[in-house]
Amino acid sequence: MTVKPNKKILRPYKWHTGFLAWIIHRLTGVLLFFYIFLHLYLTNKLKDPEEYKATITFMNDPFIKLGEIGLLGLVLTHALNGIRLTLIDLGLPTKLHKIIFWGSVCVGFVILTIGGLYILRGIK
């Protein structure tokens, strides 16, 4: 007697928007969780005036500015996807899931562009 493989198990997974959004939401949540500890560490260093000056100089580095833009992107992605999930939980019709996902991507990109330019410009 031969055992035939189950074709449903062996077929490649079909990636869809909902699964992509789920992965992105989990990933951004984990990254933001670890960022909190870095933020608390840097904030704790600001008590001493010398450490404050050194930290402010460090924060003006262009690579740190790019990191801040990345942080803005993480926060926007996580927040907008959270809003999308809330709308789904409130009974948003299934037909609108992709539209809301890609709409939030577009809104996030616009906000990230404006915020990124503001971060790169710096506060005077």
C-alpha positions as CSV (number, residue, x, y, z in Angstrom):
1,M,0.0,0.0,0.0
2,T,1.4,3.4,-1.0
3,V,0.8,6.6,0.8
4,K,0.0,9.5,-1.5
5,P,1.2,13.0,-0.3
6,N,-1.5,15.5,0.5
7,K,-1.4,18.1,-2.2
8,K,-2.9,20.8,0.1
9,I,0.1,20.5,2.5
10,L,2.7,20.5,-0.2
11,R,1.4,23.5,-2.3
12,P,3.2,26.8,-1.8
13,Y,1.5,29.3,0.5
14,K,-0.4,32.0,-1.3
15,W,0.7,35.3,0.2
16,H,-2.2,37.8,0.6
17,T,-2.5,41.3,2.0
18,G,-4.0,40.3,5.3
19,F,-1.1,37.9,6.1
20,L,1.5,40.5,5.0
21,A,-0.2,43.1,7.3
22,W,-0.1,40.6,10.1
23,I,3.6,39.9,9.7
24,I,4.4,43.6,9.4
25,H,2.3,44.4,12.5
26,R,4.1,41.8,14.6
27,L,7.5,42.8,13.4
28,T,7.0,46.5,14.1
29,G,5.6,45.7,17.5
30,V,8.7,43.7,18.5
31,L,11.1,46.4,17.1
32,L,9.2,49.1,19.0
33,F,9.4,47.0,22.2
34,F,13.2,46.8,22.0
35,Y,13.4,50.5,21.1
36,I,11.7,51.4,24.4
37,F,14.7,50.1,26.3
38,L,17.2,52.1,24.1
39,H,15.1,55.2,24.7
40,L,15.0,54.7,28.4
41,Y,18.7,54.2,28.5
42,L,19.4,57.4,26.6
43,T,16.9,59.4,28.6
44,N,18.5,58.2,31.8
45,K,21.9,59.5,30.6
46,L,20.5,63.1,30.3
47,K,20.6,63.8,34.0
48,D,24.3,64.8,34.0
49,P,25.1,68.1,32.0
50,E,28.2,66.6,30.4
51,E,26.3,63.5,29.3
52,Y,23.5,65.7,28.0
53,K,25.9,67.6,25.8
54,A,27.5,64.4,24.5
55,T,24.1,62.8,23.8
56,I,22.8,65.9,22.0
57,T,25.9,65.9,19.8
58,F,25.4,62.2,19.2
59,M,21.8,62.7,18.2
60,N,22.8,65.3,15.6
61,D,24.8,62.7,13.6
62,P,23.2,62.1,10.1
63,F,23.0,58.3,10.7
64,I,21.1,58.9,13.9
65,K,18.7,61.2,11.9
66,L,18.1,58.3,9.5
67,G,17.4,56.1,12.4
68,E,14.9,58.6,13.7
69,I,13.2,58.5,10.3
70,G,13.2,54.7,10.5
71,L,11.6,54.9,14.0
72,L,8.9,57.3,12.6
73,G,8.3,54.7,9.9
74,L,7.9,51.9,12.5
75,V,5.5,53.9,14.6
76,L,3.4,55.0,11.6
77,T,3.3,51.4,10.2
78,H,2.3,50.0,13.6
79,A,-0.3,52.7,14.3
80,L,-1.9,52.7,10.9
81,N,-2.1,49.0,10.8
82,G,-3.6,49.1,14.3
83,I,-6.3,51.4,13.1
84,R,-6.9,49.0,10.1
85,L,-7.3,46.1,12.6
86,T,-9.7,48.1,14.7
87,L,-11.9,48.8,11.7
88,I,-11.8,45.1,10.8
89,D,-12.9,44.2,14.4
90,L,-15.7,46.8,14.2
91,G,-17.1,44.9,11.1
92,L,-15.5,46.4,8.1
93,P,-16.6,44.5,5.0
94,T,-14.1,42.1,3.6
95,K,-14.1,43.8,0.2
96,L,-12.5,46.9,1.8
97,H,-9.5,45.2,3.5
98,K,-7.1,45.6,0.6
99,I,-8.2,49.2,0.0
100,I,-7.8,50.1,3.6
101,F,-4.3,48.4,3.7
102,W,-3.0,50.2,0.7
103,G,-4.7,53.4,1.7
104,S,-2.9,53.3,5.0
105,V,0.4,52.6,3.2
106,C,-0.1,55.7,1.1
107,V,-1.1,57.9,4.1
108,G,1.9,56.5,6.0
109,F,4.3,57.2,3.1
110,V,3.1,60.9,2.9
111,I,3.4,61.4,6.6
112,L,6.8,59.7,6.6
113,T,8.1,61.9,3.8
114,I,6.9,65.1,5.5
115,G,8.2,64.0,8.9
116,G,11.5,62.7,7.4
117,L,12.2,66.1,5.8
118,Y,11.4,67.8,9.1
119,I,13.8,65.5,10.9
120,L,16.6,66.0,8.4
121,R,16.1,69.7,8.5
122,G,16.6,69.7,12.2
123,I,15.1,72.0,14.8
124,K,16.7,75.4,14.8
